[in-house]
Amino acid sequence: MRTEWIPLSAAALVTGVMALVLGALLNPLMDDATPAQTLRVANEQGARWLAMAVMYFLGSVALTLGMPTLLSLFTGRGRSVGLLGVAVFSVGIVGLAGFGMLLVFYKALLTEGVITNPGAIDSVAREAGLATMLYVWIGGFLLGILLIAIALFRARQTVVWVPILLLVFLAMMPIASRLGQAGSAVQLMALAAAFTGVATRASSPEHRAELRRLTA
């Protein structure tokens, strides 16, 4: 990747993570929502539901364009782990686009009256193929973040709080929902701040000059 393109990729990375944060905050459902509540919310707050889906899709596209920014930091120590982390994380962010489209499809089924029974939602969610794809998407996203954090610790290309914030995001997964909207906001802002730190470092003149020396 040419160093002149890194600022554009860095901007895409920040845009993508902020779209992801906004999409998550737009989610009108609680984590423990019942199928009946899901059906009611999707019907009553359709505009917010669709906005969440759009943000997830845009976030996926922008994060994909931002991956070269991450790759530019792994030129020495931590390169192998970093490349693996970006590859695994890419599976997660591509799955994010699919999830956004799934939300739109689900809303369309409700609008056309195809789904009227709350129990059908549980049955669909337990379908083996769909469940497997969702687990692959979520697992790739979270495992990718963990590997990227480890690689950033080893590469020492960013300030230390960047990978620490990635680990904070992961550590809050089991408890964020119990803390309500505030807990989810703190968790998501940790992720946003970490990727902003990555983008800032990757697009800095010093780092770009170092990359030019390595590729000369």
Secondary structure by P-SEA (a helix, b strand, c coil): ccccaaaaaaaaaaaaaaaaaaaaaaccccccccaaaaaaaaaaaaaaaaaaaaaaaaaaaaaaaaaaaaaaaccccaaaaaaaaaaaaaaaaaaaaaaaaaaaaaaaaaaacccccaaaaaaaaacaaaaaaaaaaaaaaaaaaaaaaaaaaaacccccaaaaaaaaaaaaccccccccaaaaaaaaaaaaaaaaaaaaaaacaaaaaaaaaaac
